[in-house]
Amino acid sequence: MSNHSHHHHENSEHLTHKNADSHQGHHDHHAHMVEDFKKRFFISLIVTVPILILSPMIQMFLDVDWRFTGDVYILFALSTFVFFYGGWPFLAGIKDELKDKNPGMMTLISLAIIVAYVYSTAAVFGFAANDFFWELATLVDIMLLGHWIEMRSVMGASKALEELAKLMPSEAHLMDEDGNITEVDVTELNKGDRVLVKPGEKVPVDGQILEGKSTIDESMLTGESIPVEKEAGVEAIGGSINGEGALVISVMKTGSETYLSQVITLVKEAQESKSRAQDLANRAAKWLFYGALAAGLLTFVIWISLGYPVSFAMERMVTVLIIACPHALGLAAPLVVAVSTSIAAKNGLLIRDRAAFEGARNIEAVVFDKTGTLTKGEFGVTNIYTFNDFSEEDVISYSAAVEAQSQHPLAKGVTRKAEEIGLPLKRVENFQSLTGKGLEGTVDGKQVLVVSPGHVKELNLEFNNVQFDKWSSEGKTVVFTLVDNKLAGMIALADIVRETAKDAINQLKEMNIKSIMLTGDNVQVAHYIGEQLGMEEIFAEVLPHEKSEKIRHIQEVERLRTAMTGDGVNDAPALAIAQLGIAVGAGTDVAIETADVVLVKSNPLDVVNVIKLSRATYRKMTQNLWWAAGYNIVAIPLAAGILYNYGIVLSPAVGAILMSLSTVIVAINARLLKI
C-alpha cells in the first residue's frame, strides 16, 4: 500500500509540475514577498523609535531637550538604514513604474523618501536648516505596513492546476490478450490498450467500453446530475467514477489529448489572460505624483522670483514634496481591504482574488451552473401517484425499504422522503439489483420491485400516461413501485431547488443584473427549474468545453460584464474566464481553486452579498482616498507658503499633526464598512 501511495504521489507530482510549474513559482514568489514586507516593517519600526527620540523637531514638540554631541550622526546612521532597508521595495518599484511610463504608489513614496533623505543628509552636514528624518522613517513604516496588509489579503493564489491533476488516477489495471492483469502507471498506457475498471474506481483514461455495464458518475466533470448508464460501445471519460459494475475499456486518448488535460489547458490559458485591474489607490497616487512635482517646482520658482534666498525656496519645495505623499494614502485602500476581507469571511465568502472582487461592483450578468449551485445536487421526491388502493405512505414505505440497500442518488432521494414524513424503514430480505431495470426485495412477506418505466412497459402494465408524460416533460425522473406484481405507485424525483435561489434571482433583478442559467442537463430539466426561479436566459445541454465559450459569448456578443457561479471541474475554465468566478464551497477543489471568490455555505444569496460587499468596499475606498488626498489639498498650498504674507506657513510639525489626523480618520472610516 505504501508503495502504491508513494507511486500515486510521484505521478500526481509529475502532472502537477508539468501543468502548474509556472503557477507554483508565482505562488511561492508572492508568499516570499509578503514575508519580506512583514520583516522589513517590524525591523524598520524598531529602528524608528530611537529616530523619533533623537529628532530635534519631536523634542521641540514634546518640550524636552535630549541633545548631546554627535547625536545628529547617530540619527543620520539610523535613518540611512531605514531609508535603504525599509525603503528598498519602493526604490526598486519605481524602476518598473517609470519603465512603463505609469507612475503610481511606488513612485510617489520614492519621491517623498528620496527628497526627505537627501535634504536631511544635507542638513546633517550643514547645507540645509532642518532635517526630516522622523518624517522619512514614519513614512517608510506606514507604507510597508499598508503594503503588507494588502498583499496578505491578496494571497490565496490559485492551486487549480494541482487540484485538476489530482483528479486523475495514477494507476490502471492493464489487461493482456489472455485476461491477465498488471498494475501500470497511467502514463505508460497507449491507444488501443485494454484496462479493467473495478466498481467504485475512477476511470483512468478516456476510452470506449468494450465489456460490462455500469452507471458512471460524471457530475464532477460534466455537471450532468444523474449518473449515466454506460454499456459496451459507449465512451467513458477519464476521472469519472464507476458505479456498481466492472468495465473493460479500450484506451482512446492519452496524455494531453484527454478531456481533463484539455480542461487543465483551458484553465491555465484563462488564468494567464486575466488582466489585473490597476487599483484605485495607484491611480490616485499617479495624479498626486504629478501634482506634487508641479507644486514643488512652482513653489521653488515663485519664492526665487520673489527674491527669497535659495535655502528658503528649497526648504519650502522640500516640505511640499514630502507632504505630498500622505501616510493615509498608504493605508486608505489596505485598511478597507482588510476590513472587507474579514466581513466577507464572517459571512462565508472567501476572497481569493482582490482585483476581481473589487471589479464585482460592475457585474451586469450572473451565470449560474444549475446542478449543485441553484439546486442541491441531490434528488428529492417531488410527486407521488398511487394505484390500486395503495396510499402515498404505502408507496414510500415499500420503496424506501428496498431503495435503502442502494447507493444510487435516486434511491437516497426516496429514503430521505421516508425520513422526512417519519416512516420507519422496514426490513428487506432477498434483495437484488436488476442491472438496468431497478431493485427487488421482499418486504413484510411481499415481493417489492422499484423499477424503471422501461421495465413497466416490458411487463405491459397499464399506468397513467398523461401524468407520466407531464412529469417527464418537466425533466423529472420517474420510478415505479410494484407490490406482488401489482402497480402500487409512481414516484417523480428531481434535483431539489435551493430555497434561497429564488430570492437571490429576485434581488439580482432589483439590482438590474441579468440572471442566466448554464447547464449540461437536458432542455426540459433546465426550463422546468429556470421557470421556477424566473431566469432571464437559459443555456441547456451545454457540453463541458462549451461552457467557457458561452461565457465569452455573453461577454463579447451581449457585451455584459459577467460573473460565473459553479461547482464542478467542467465549470473551471468558465470560472477562470469570467470577470468574476464564484465557486460554491460544496463543489470540487478544482472549481474552488480557479474561482476568485468561494461561497462556503453554497448559498446562492451569497452571490448577491459578494456584489453588495464589493460596491460597499469601493465606496469606502473612494471616501478614504478623498480623506487622504484632502490632507494634501489643504497641506500642499500651506507648505508652499501661499499664506506666508499673513504670517501663516505650515511647519513640518503642524504638517505631521494634520497627517496623523487624516490617517486616524481613514482608519476609523474603514472600520465602519458593512454589507
C-alpha positions as CSV (number, residue, x, y, z in Angstrom):
1,M,0.0,0.0,0.0
2,S,2.8,2.4,0.9
3,N,4.4,1.7,-2.4
4,H,1.2,2.5,-4.2
5,S,0.6,5.8,-2.3
6,H,4.2,6.8,-2.9
7,H,3.7,6.0,-6.6
8,H,0.5,7.9,-6.7
9,H,2.1,10.9,-5.1
10,E,5.0,10.8,-7.6
11,N,2.6,10.7,-10.5
12,S,0.5,13.5,-9.3
13,E,3.7,15.4,-8.6
14,H,4.7,14.7,-12.2
15,L,1.4,16.0,-13.6
16,T,1.4,18.9,-11.2
17,H,4.9,20.0,-12.2
18,K,4.0,19.7,-15.8
19,N,0.8,21.8,-15.6
20,A,1.5,24.1,-12.7
21,D,5.2,24.8,-12.6
22,S,5.0,28.5,-13.6
23,H,1.9,28.8,-11.4
24,Q,3.5,27.4,-8.3
25,G,6.6,29.5,-8.9
26,H,4.4,32.6,-8.9
27,H,2.6,31.5,-5.7
28,D,5.9,30.9,-3.8
29,H,7.2,34.2,-5.0
30,H,4.2,36.0,-3.7
31,A,4.4,34.3,-0.3
32,H,8.0,35.2,-0.1
33,M,7.2,38.9,-0.8
34,V,4.5,39.0,1.9
35,E,7.1,37.7,4.4
36,D,9.7,40.2,3.2
37,F,7.4,43.2,3.7
38,K,6.4,41.9,7.2
39,K,10.1,41.6,8.2
40,R,11.1,45.0,6.7
41,F,8.1,46.6,8.5
42,F,9.0,45.2,12.0
43,I,12.7,45.9,11.8
44,S,12.2,49.4,10.4
45,L,9.6,50.1,13.2
46,I,12.1,49.1,15.9
47,V,14.8,51.4,14.4
48,T,12.2,54.3,14.1
49,V,11.8,54.5,17.9
50,P,15.4,55.9,18.5
51,I,15.0,58.1,15.4
52,L,11.9,59.8,16.9
53,I,13.6,60.2,20.3
54,L,16.7,61.8,18.6
55,S,14.8,64.1,16.3
56,P,15.1,67.8,17.3
57,M,11.6,68.5,15.9
58,I,10.0,65.8,18.0
59,Q,11.9,67.0,21.1
60,M,10.7,70.5,20.5
61,F,7.2,69.2,20.1
62,L,7.4,67.4,23.5
63,D,9.2,70.4,25.0
64,V,12.3,68.4,26.1
65,D,16.0,68.7,25.3
66,W,17.8,65.3,24.9
67,R,20.5,66.7,22.6
68,F,24.1,65.5,23.0
69,T,27.3,65.8,21.0
70,G,27.2,63.7,17.9
71,D,23.5,62.8,18.2
72,V,22.9,64.0,14.7
73,Y,25.3,61.4,13.3
74,I,23.6,58.6,15.1
75,L,20.3,59.9,13.8
76,F,21.8,60.0,10.3
77,A,23.1,56.4,10.5
78,L,19.8,55.0,11.8
79,S,17.8,56.9,9.1
80,T,20.2,55.7,6.4
81,F,19.4,52.2,7.5
82,V,15.6,52.7,7.4
83,F,15.9,54.5,4.0
84,F,17.8,51.7,2.3
85,Y,16.4,48.7,4.1
86,G,12.8,49.7,4.7
87,G,12.5,51.8,1.6
88,W,14.1,49.3,-0.7
89,P,10.9,47.8,-2.1
90,F,9.7,51.2,-3.1
91,L,13.0,52.3,-4.5
92,A,13.1,49.1,-6.6
93,G,9.5,49.5,-7.6
94,I,10.0,53.0,-9.0
95,K,12.1,51.4,-11.8
96,D,9.2,49.3,-13.2
97,E,6.6,52.1,-12.9
98,L,8.8,54.6,-14.7
99,K,9.8,52.0,-17.3
100,D,6.0,51.5,-18.1
101,K,5.7,55.3,-18.1
102,N,3.0,54.8,-15.4
103,P,4.0,56.4,-12.1
104,G,1.9,55.1,-9.2
105,M,2.2,54.4,-5.5
106,M,5.9,53.3,-5.6
107,T,6.9,56.4,-7.5
108,L,5.1,58.7,-5.1
109,I,6.5,57.1,-2.0
110,S,10.0,57.0,-3.5
111,L,9.8,60.7,-4.4
112,A,9.0,61.6,-0.8
113,I,11.6,59.4,0.9
114,I,14.4,60.3,-1.5
115,V,13.7,64.1,-1.1
116,A,13.5,63.7,2.7
117,Y,16.7,61.7,2.8
118,V,18.8,63.9,0.5
119,Y,17.6,67.1,2.1
120,S,18.1,65.8,5.7
121,T,21.6,64.5,4.8
122,A,22.4,68.0,3.6
123,A,21.2,69.3,6.9
124,V,23.5,67.0,8.9
125,F,26.5,68.3,7.0
126,G,25.4,72.0,7.4
127,F,24.0,72.6,3.9
128,A,20.3,73.0,5.0
129,A,18.4,74.1,8.0
130,N,16.1,71.3,9.2
131,D,16.1,67.6,8.9
132,F,13.1,65.4,8.1
133,F,14.5,62.1,9.3
134,W,11.5,61.3,11.5
135,E,9.1,62.0,8.6
136,L,11.2,59.7,6.4
137,A,11.1,56.8,9.0
138,T,7.4,57.0,9.8
139,L,6.5,57.3,6.1
140,V,8.5,54.1,5.3
141,D,6.9,52.3,8.3
142,I,3.4,53.1,7.3
143,M,3.8,52.4,3.7
144,L,5.4,49.0,4.5
145,L,2.5,48.2,6.8
146,G,0.0,49.2,4.2
147,H,1.6,47.0,1.5
148,W,2.0,44.1,3.9
149,I,-1.7,44.2,4.9
150,E,-2.8,44.5,1.3
151,M,-0.5,41.7,0.0
152,R,-1.6,39.4,2.8
153,S,-5.2,39.8,1.7
154,V,-4.3,39.1,-1.9
155,M,-2.5,35.9,-1.1
156,G,-4.8,32.8,-1.7
157,A,-3.1,32.3,-5.0
158,S,-4.7,29.6,-7.1
159,K,-3.8,25.9,-6.9
160,A,-6.3,24.9,-9.6
161,L,-3.9,23.1,-11.8
162,E,-2.6,20.9,-9.0
163,E,-6.1,20.1,-7.9
164,L,-7.1,19.1,-11.5
165,A,-4.0,16.9,-11.8
166,K,-5.0,15.1,-8.6
167,L,-8.4,14.1,-10.1
168,M,-6.7,11.6,-12.4
169,P,-5.9,8.2,-11.0
170,S,-2.2,7.4,-11.3
171,E,-2.6,3.7,-11.9
172,A,-4.5,1.4,-14.2
173,H,-5.3,-2.3,-14.4
174,L,-3.8,-3.3,-17.8
175,M,-5.3,-6.5,-19.4
176,D,-3.3,-8.6,-21.8
177,E,-4.7,-10.9,-24.5
178,D,-5.3,-13.8,-22.0
179,G,-7.1,-11.5,-19.5
180,N,-4.1,-11.3,-17.1
181,I,-4.0,-8.0,-15.2
182,T,-0.9,-5.9,-14.4
183,E,-0.8,-2.6,-12.5
184,V,0.8,0.1,-14.6
185,D,1.3,3.8,-14.4
186,V,-1.3,5.7,-16.4
187,T,1.4,7.5,-18.3
188,E,2.5,4.1,-19.7
189,L,-0.8,3.4,-21.4
190,N,-1.1,3.5,-25.2
191,K,-4.0,3.8,-27.6
192,G,-5.8,0.5,-28.0
193,D,-4.7,-0.9,-24.6
194,R,-7.4,-2.6,-22.6
195,V,-7.9,-1.6,-19.0
196,L,-10.2,-3.0,-16.3
197,V,-12.1,-0.6,-14.1
198,K,-13.5,-2.1,-10.9
199,P,-16.7,-1.0,-9.2
200,G,-16.1,2.3,-7.3
201,E,-12.8,3.2,-9.0
202,K,-12.0,6.2,-11.1
203,V,-11.8,5.7,-14.9
204,P,-8.1,6.1,-15.6
205,V,-8.3,7.5,-19.2
206,D,-10.7,8.5,-21.9
207,G,-11.8,5.3,-23.7
208,Q,-14.5,3.2,-25.2
209,I,-16.3,0.5,-23.2
210,L,-15.7,-3.0,-24.7
211,E,-17.4,-5.2,-22.0
212,G,-19.6,-4.7,-19.0
213,K,-22.5,-2.4,-17.9
214,S,-22.5,0.1,-15.1
215,T,-23.6,3.6,-14.1
216,I,-20.8,6.2,-14.2
217,D,-20.9,9.4,-12.1
218,E,-19.6,12.2,-14.4
219,S,-21.1,15.1,-12.3
220,M,-17.7,16.4,-11.2
221,L,-16.6,16.6,-14.9
222,T,-19.7,17.3,-16.9
223,G,-22.3,18.7,-14.5
224,E,-24.8,16.0,-15.5
225,S,-26.7,15.4,-12.2
226,I,-27.7,11.8,-12.7
227,P,-25.1,9.0,-13.0
228,V,-25.1,7.9,-16.6
229,E,-25.9,4.3,-17.6
230,K,-23.0,3.0,-19.8
231,E,-22.5,-0.2,-21.7
232,A,-20.3,-1.6,-24.5
233,G,-19.8,0.8,-27.4
234,V,-20.1,3.9,-25.3
235,E,-17.3,6.3,-24.3
236,A,-16.1,6.8,-20.7
237,I,-14.3,10.0,-19.5
238,G,-11.1,9.7,-17.5
239,G,-11.6,11.0,-14.0
240,S,-15.3,10.0,-13.8
241,I,-16.3,7.4,-11.1
242,N,-17.5,4.0,-12.0
243,G,-20.6,2.7,-10.2
244,E,-21.5,-0.9,-9.3
245,G,-20.4,-2.8,-12.5
246,A,-16.9,-3.9,-13.7
247,L,-15.9,-2.4,-17.1
248,V,-13.3,-3.2,-19.7
249,I,-12.2,-0.1,-21.6
250,S,-10.2,0.4,-24.7
251,V,-7.8,3.4,-24.4
252,M,-8.7,6.1,-27.0
253,K,-6.9,9.2,-25.7
254,T,-3.8,9.6,-23.5
255,G,-1.8,12.4,-22.1
256,S,-2.6,15.9,-23.4
257,E,-5.5,14.6,-25.6
258,T,-7.7,13.6,-22.6
259,Y,-10.7,15.6,-21.6
260,L,-9.2,16.5,-18.2
261,S,-5.9,17.6,-19.8
262,Q,-7.8,19.9,-22.1
263,V,-9.7,21.4,-19.1
264,I,-6.3,22.0,-17.5
265,T,-5.1,23.8,-20.6
266,L,-8.3,25.9,-20.7
267,V,-7.9,26.9,-17.0
268,K,-4.3,27.7,-17.5
269,E,-4.9,29.9,-20.5
270,A,-7.8,31.7,-18.9
271,Q,-5.8,32.4,-15.7
272,E,-2.9,33.8,-17.7
273,S,-5.1,36.0,-19.8
274,K,-6.9,37.6,-16.8
275,S,-5.6,41.1,-16.6
276,R,-5.1,42.7,-13.2
277,A,-7.2,45.7,-12.7
278,Q,-5.0,48.7,-11.7
279,D,-6.3,49.6,-8.3
280,L,-7.8,52.8,-7.2
281,A,-5.1,53.9,-4.8
282,N,-2.5,53.5,-7.6
283,R,-4.4,55.8,-9.9
284,A,-4.8,58.4,-7.0
285,A,-1.0,58.1,-6.4
286,K,-0.3,58.7,-10.0
287,W,-2.1,62.1,-10.0
288,L,-0.7,63.0,-6.7
289,F,2.8,62.4,-8.0
290,Y,2.3,64.7,-11.0
291,G,0.6,67.3,-8.7
292,A,3.4,67.1,-6.1
293,L,6.1,67.6,-8.8
294,A,4.3,70.5,-10.3
295,A,3.5,72.1,-6.9
296,G,7.1,71.6,-5.7
297,L,8.7,73.2,-8.8
298,L,6.2,76.0,-8.8
299,T,6.9,76.7,-5.1
300,F,10.6,76.9,-5.7
301,V,10.3,79.1,-8.8
302,I,7.9,81.6,-7.2
303,W,10.0,82.1,-4.0
304,I,13.2,82.5,-6.0
305,S,11.5,85.0,-8.3
306,L,10.2,86.9,-5.3
307,G,13.9,87.4,-4.3
308,Y,14.0,85.0,-1.4
309,P,17.2,83.0,-0.7
310,V,17.7,79.6,-2.4
311,S,17.8,77.9,1.0
312,F,14.3,79.2,1.9
313,A,12.9,78.4,-1.5
314,M,14.5,74.9,-1.2
315,E,13.0,74.2,2.2
316,R,9.5,75.2,1.0
317,M,9.9,72.9,-2.0
318,V,11.1,70.0,0.1
319,T,8.3,70.4,2.6
320,V,5.8,70.3,-0.3
321,L,7.4,67.2,-1.9
322,I,7.5,65.3,1.4
323,I,3.9,66.3,2.5
324,A,2.7,65.3,-1.0
325,C,2.9,61.6,-0.1
326,P,0.2,61.3,2.6
327,H,0.7,58.4,5.1
328,A,-3.1,58.0,4.9
329,L,-2.9,57.2,1.2
330,G,-0.8,54.1,2.0
331,L,-3.5,52.9,4.4
332,A,-6.6,54.1,2.6
333,A,-7.1,51.1,0.5
334,P,-5.3,48.3,2.5
335,L,-7.4,49.0,5.7
336,V,-10.6,48.8,3.7
337,V,-9.3,45.7,2.0
338,A,-8.5,44.1,5.4
339,V,-11.9,45.0,6.9
340,S,-13.9,43.8,3.8
341,T,-11.9,40.5,3.8
342,S,-12.8,39.9,7.4
343,I,-16.5,40.8,6.9
344,A,-16.5,38.5,3.9
345,A,-15.0,35.6,5.9
346,K,-17.6,36.1,8.7
347,N,-20.3,35.8,6.0
348,G,-18.8,32.7,4.4
349,L,-17.3,34.5,1.4
350,L,-13.6,33.7,0.8
351,I,-12.0,36.3,-1.4
352,R,-9.1,34.8,-3.4
353,D,-8.5,37.5,-6.0
354,R,-8.8,41.1,-4.7
355,A,-8.8,42.7,-8.2
356,A,-11.7,40.5,-9.5
357,F,-13.6,41.1,-6.2
358,E,-13.2,44.9,-6.4
359,G,-14.5,44.7,-10.0
360,A,-17.6,42.8,-8.9
361,R,-19.4,46.1,-8.3
362,N,-19.6,46.4,-12.1
363,I,-21.1,43.0,-12.8
364,E,-24.1,43.1,-15.3
365,A,-24.9,39.4,-15.6
366,V,-24.6,36.4,-13.3
367,V,-24.3,33.0,-14.9
368,F,-25.3,30.1,-12.6
369,D,-24.4,26.5,-13.1
370,K,-27.6,24.5,-12.3
371,T,-26.5,21.3,-10.5
372,G,-25.2,21.9,-7.1
373,T,-25.5,25.7,-7.3
374,L,-29.1,26.6,-7.9
375,T,-30.1,23.1,-6.9
376,K,-28.8,20.9,-4.1
377,G,-27.3,18.4,-6.5
378,E,-29.3,15.7,-4.7
379,F,-32.6,14.1,-5.7
380,G,-35.8,14.7,-3.8
381,V,-39.3,13.3,-4.3
382,T,-41.5,16.0,-6.0
383,N,-44.7,13.9,-6.7
384,I,-46.3,10.6,-5.9
385,Y,-49.1,9.0,-7.8
386,T,-50.9,5.9,-6.4
387,F,-52.7,2.9,-8.0
388,N,-54.9,0.1,-6.7
389,D,-55.9,1.5,-3.3
390,F,-52.3,2.0,-2.1
391,S,-51.7,5.2,-0.1
392,E,-48.8,7.5,-0.6
393,E,-47.3,6.3,2.7
394,D,-47.5,2.7,1.5
395,V,-45.7,3.5,-1.8
396,I,-42.9,5.4,0.0
397,S,-42.6,2.8,2.8
398,Y,-42.2,-0.2,0.4
399,S,-40.0,1.7,-2.0
400,A,-37.7,3.1,0.8
401,A,-37.2,-0.3,2.3
402,V,-35.8,-1.6,-1.0
403,E,-34.0,1.6,-2.0
404,A,-32.2,1.8,1.4
405,Q,-30.0,-1.0,0.1
406,S,-28.7,1.1,-2.9
407,Q,-26.2,3.9,-3.1
408,H,-27.8,5.4,-6.2
409,P,-28.8,9.2,-5.9
410,L,-32.4,8.4,-6.8
411,A,-32.5,5.7,-4.0
412,K,-31.2,8.2,-1.5
413,G,-34.0,10.7,-2.5
414,V,-36.7,8.1,-1.8
415,T,-35.2,7.1,1.6
416,R,-34.8,10.8,2.5
417,K,-38.6,11.3,1.8
418,A,-39.4,8.4,4.2
419,E,-37.3,10.1,6.9
420,E,-39.0,13.4,6.3
421,I,-42.5,12.0,6.8
422,G,-41.4,9.9,9.8
423,L,-41.8,6.4,8.3
424,P,-39.5,3.8,9.9
425,L,-37.5,1.7,7.3
426,K,-38.9,-1.8,7.1
427,R,-36.7,-4.9,6.9
428,V,-35.9,-6.2,3.5
429,E,-35.0,-9.8,2.5
430,N,-33.8,-11.4,-0.7
431,F,-32.6,-8.0,-2.0
432,Q,-31.1,-7.9,-5.5
433,S,-30.2,-5.3,-8.1
434,L,-31.6,-5.9,-11.5
435,T,-29.0,-4.3,-13.8
436,G,-30.5,-1.6,-16.0
437,K,-34.0,-2.2,-14.6
438,G,-34.1,-1.4,-10.9
439,L,-34.2,-3.2,-7.5
440,E,-36.1,-6.1,-6.0
441,G,-36.7,-7.4,-2.4
442,T,-39.1,-9.0,0.0
443,V,-40.8,-6.6,2.5
444,D,-43.4,-7.9,5.0
445,G,-43.6,-11.1,3.0
446,K,-44.5,-9.3,-0.2
447,Q,-42.4,-9.1,-3.4
448,V,-41.5,-5.4,-4.0
449,L,-40.0,-4.0,-7.2
450,V,-38.8,-0.4,-7.7
451,V,-38.1,-0.2,-11.4
452,S,-37.7,2.0,-14.5
453,P,-40.5,3.0,-16.8
454,G,-38.9,0.7,-19.5
455,H,-39.4,-2.3,-17.3
456,V,-43.0,-1.5,-16.6
457,K,-43.6,-1.2,-20.4
458,E,-41.9,-4.6,-20.8
459,L,-44.4,-6.1,-18.3
460,N,-47.3,-4.5,-20.3
461,L,-48.8,-2.9,-17.2
462,E,-51.3,0.0,-17.6
463,F,-50.5,3.3,-15.9
464,N,-51.4,7.0,-16.1
465,N,-49.6,8.0,-19.2
466,V,-50.8,11.6,-19.1
467,Q,-49.3,12.2,-15.6
468,F,-46.1,10.3,-16.5
469,D,-45.6,12.4,-19.7
470,K,-46.2,15.6,-17.8
471,W,-43.5,14.8,-15.2
472,S,-41.1,13.6,-17.9
473,S,-41.6,16.8,-19.9
474,E,-40.5,18.7,-16.7
475,G,-37.3,16.7,-16.7
476,K,-38.2,14.6,-13.7
477,T,-37.1,11.0,-13.3
478,V,-40.0,8.6,-12.6
479,V,-39.7,5.2,-10.9
480,F,-42.5,2.7,-10.5
481,T,-43.2,0.6,-7.4
482,L,-44.8,-2.9,-7.8
483,V,-46.1,-4.9,-4.8
484,D,-46.7,-8.6,-5.6
485,N,-46.7,-7.8,-9.4
486,K,-49.4,-5.1,-8.9
487,L,-48.7,-1.4,-9.6
488,A,-48.6,0.5,-6.3
489,G,-47.4,3.9,-7.4
490,M,-45.1,6.0,-9.4
491,I,-42.7,8.5,-7.8
492,A,-41.3,11.5,-9.6
493,L,-37.9,12.8,-8.4
494,A,-35.9,15.8,-9.4
495,D,-32.9,17.7,-8.3
496,I,-34.2,19.9,-5.5
497,V,-34.0,23.7,-6.0
498,R,-32.3,25.6,-3.1
499,E,-34.8,27.6,-1.1
500,T,-32.6,30.7,-1.3
501,A,-32.1,30.5,-5.1
502,K,-35.4,32.3,-6.0
503,D,-34.7,35.1,-3.5
504,A,-31.2,35.6,-5.0
505,I,-32.6,35.9,-8.5
506,N,-35.2,38.4,-7.4
507,Q,-32.6,40.5,-5.6
508,L,-30.3,40.5,-8.7
509,K,-33.3,41.7,-10.8
510,E,-33.7,44.6,-8.4
511,M,-30.0,45.4,-8.9
512,N,-30.5,45.4,-12.7
513,I,-28.3,42.3,-13.0
514,K,-29.3,39.7,-15.6
515,S,-29.6,36.0,-14.3
516,I,-28.5,33.3,-16.8
517,M,-28.6,29.5,-16.3
518,L,-25.9,27.4,-17.9
519,T,-26.2,23.6,-17.6
520,G,-25.2,20.3,-19.1
521,D,-28.6,18.9,-18.2
522,N,-31.3,18.4,-20.8
523,V,-33.6,21.2,-22.0
524,Q,-36.7,20.0,-20.1
525,V,-34.9,19.9,-16.7
526,A,-33.3,23.3,-17.4
527,H,-36.5,25.0,-18.4
528,Y,-38.5,23.4,-15.6
529,I,-36.0,24.8,-13.0
530,G,-35.4,28.0,-14.8
531,E,-39.1,28.9,-14.9
532,Q,-39.5,28.1,-11.2
533,L,-36.7,30.6,-10.5
534,G,-37.5,33.3,-13.0
535,M,-34.2,33.0,-15.0
536,E,-33.9,35.6,-17.9
537,E,-31.9,33.3,-20.2
538,I,-31.2,29.5,-20.2
539,F,-28.4,27.6,-22.0
540,A,-29.1,23.9,-21.7
541,E,-27.3,20.8,-22.9
542,V,-24.0,22.7,-22.9
543,L,-21.1,20.4,-23.3
544,P,-18.3,21.0,-20.7
545,H,-15.8,22.6,-23.0
546,E,-18.6,24.9,-24.4
547,K,-19.2,26.5,-21.0
548,S,-16.3,28.9,-21.3
549,E,-17.4,29.6,-24.9
550,K,-20.8,30.6,-23.7
551,I,-19.2,33.0,-21.1
552,R,-17.2,34.5,-24.0
553,H,-20.4,34.9,-26.0
554,I,-22.1,36.8,-23.1
555,Q,-19.0,39.0,-22.7
556,E,-18.4,39.7,-26.3
557,V,-21.8,39.5,-28.1
558,E,-24.1,40.6,-25.3
559,R,-21.4,42.9,-24.0
560,L,-22.1,42.2,-20.4
561,R,-19.5,42.0,-17.6
562,T,-20.1,38.6,-16.3
563,A,-19.8,36.6,-13.0
564,M,-19.9,32.8,-13.3
565,T,-21.1,30.6,-10.4
566,G,-20.2,26.9,-10.5
567,D,-19.0,23.9,-8.6
568,G,-17.6,21.3,-10.9
569,V,-14.4,20.6,-12.9
570,N,-16.5,21.4,-16.0
571,D,-17.1,24.9,-14.6
572,A,-13.4,25.6,-14.0
573,P,-12.5,27.1,-17.4
574,A,-15.7,29.2,-17.3
575,L,-14.9,30.4,-13.8
576,A,-11.4,31.4,-14.9
577,I,-12.7,33.3,-18.0
578,A,-15.5,35.3,-16.3
579,Q,-14.7,38.7,-14.9
580,L,-15.7,37.2,-11.5
581,G,-15.5,33.5,-10.8
582,I,-17.6,32.3,-7.9
583,A,-17.2,28.8,-6.6
584,V,-19.8,27.0,-4.5
585,G,-18.0,25.7,-1.4
586,A,-19.5,22.2,-1.6
587,G,-18.1,21.8,-5.1
588,T,-14.8,20.4,-6.3
589,D,-11.4,21.6,-5.2
590,V,-10.7,22.5,-8.8
591,A,-13.6,24.9,-9.1
592,I,-12.7,26.4,-5.7
593,E,-9.1,26.9,-6.7
594,T,-10.0,28.5,-10.1
595,A,-12.5,30.9,-8.6
596,D,-12.0,34.5,-7.4
597,V,-14.5,34.1,-4.6
598,V,-15.6,31.0,-2.8
599,L,-19.1,30.7,-1.1
600,V,-18.5,28.5,1.9
601,K,-22.2,27.9,2.5
602,S,-23.2,27.1,-1.1
603,N,-26.0,29.7,-0.7
604,P,-27.0,31.5,-4.0
605,L,-27.9,34.5,-1.9
606,D,-24.2,34.9,-1.1
607,V,-23.7,35.8,-4.8
608,V,-25.8,38.9,-4.2
609,N,-23.8,39.6,-1.0
610,V,-20.5,39.4,-2.9
611,I,-21.7,42.1,-5.3
612,K,-23.1,44.3,-2.5
613,L,-19.9,44.0,-0.4
614,S,-17.8,44.9,-3.5
615,R,-19.9,48.0,-4.0
616,A,-19.7,49.0,-0.3
617,T,-15.9,48.4,-0.3
618,Y,-15.4,50.6,-3.4
619,R,-17.5,53.4,-1.8
620,K,-15.4,53.2,1.4
621,M,-12.1,53.2,-0.6
622,T,-13.2,56.3,-2.5
623,Q,-14.2,58.1,0.7
624,N,-10.8,57.2,2.2
625,L,-8.9,58.4,-0.8
626,W,-10.7,61.7,-0.5
627,W,-9.8,61.9,3.2
628,A,-6.2,61.1,2.4
629,A,-6.0,63.4,-0.6
630,G,-7.9,66.1,1.3
631,Y,-5.0,66.4,3.6
632,N,-2.9,67.2,0.6
633,I,-5.3,69.6,-0.9
634,V,-5.1,71.7,2.4
635,A,-1.4,71.0,3.3
636,I,0.4,71.5,0.0
637,P,-0.6,75.1,-0.6
638,L,0.1,76.0,3.1
639,A,3.5,74.2,2.9
640,A,4.3,76.1,-0.3
641,G,3.7,79.3,1.7
642,I,0.6,80.6,0.0
643,L,-0.4,82.5,3.2
644,Y,3.2,83.4,4.1
645,N,2.4,87.1,3.9
646,Y,-0.2,86.7,6.6
647,G,2.3,85.0,8.9
648,I,0.9,81.6,8.2
649,V,3.3,78.9,7.0
650,L,2.9,75.2,7.5
651,S,5.7,74.0,9.7
652,P,6.6,70.3,9.3
653,A,5.4,69.8,12.9
654,V,1.9,71.1,12.1
655,G,2.0,69.1,8.8
656,A,2.7,66.0,11.0
657,I,-0.4,66.7,13.1
658,L,-2.6,67.1,10.0
659,M,-1.1,63.9,8.6
660,S,-1.8,61.9,11.7
661,L,-5.4,63.2,11.8
662,S,-6.1,62.1,8.2
663,T,-4.6,58.7,9.0
664,V,-6.8,58.3,12.0
665,I,-9.9,59.4,10.1
666,V,-9.1,56.9,7.3
667,A,-8.6,54.1,9.9
668,I,-12.0,54.8,11.6
669,N,-13.8,55.2,8.3
670,A,-12.5,51.8,7.2
671,R,-13.9,50.1,10.4
672,L,-17.4,51.4,9.6
673,L,-17.7,49.3,6.4
674,K,-20.6,46.8,6.4
675,I,-22.6,44.9,3.7
